[in-house]
């Protein structure tokens, strides 16, 4: 199994991406329920919402265990003031040489470029820091907003075969996008501001 070098904190111009801690449970309990209409067509985990603060703390502990095992790297997307504006992170489940980026954004922050900023930062981290040879993004066929992000970042659409995702209540073949070291030599990522990480 690949030993990924995923930083515990990634900072961009407007965001801090980091693993959730127990103190974030209250924000998750506030933000996720008000986004269920927005998220439920594409995020299968919303079937288990809403959750209590205690359930959220248990979930955070479970995600921390997965991070320690190197199989999932779930992160919150926080603004400079520490407010939760979305979720992101890496899945290490589809390619032995690659990491997959996932993301969701609070509907109140759509059309601000924050999800693209987070995905760009994690693309750079995956390929320049974490040790991935490829990084992928998959999304539901009907999720046009999600599709715009890898397209905007210069990813290449590629059928990797067999991956499914949640789409309006059913499983459907995912639309998949791939970036590699060559992607970083082309715009926009060639000149994208590098995030800081530790």
Secondary structure, DSSP 8 states (H G I E B T S, - for coil): -------SEEE-SSEEEE---GGGHHHHHHHTGGGHHHHTTT-GGGGG-S--HHHHHHHHHHHHHHHHHTSEEEEEEEETTS-EEEEEEEEEEEETTEEEEEEEE-GGGTTSSHHHHHHHHHHHHIIIII--SEEEEEE-TT-HHHHHHHHHTT-EE---SS-EEEETTEEEE-EEEEEEGGGGGSTTGGGS---EE-
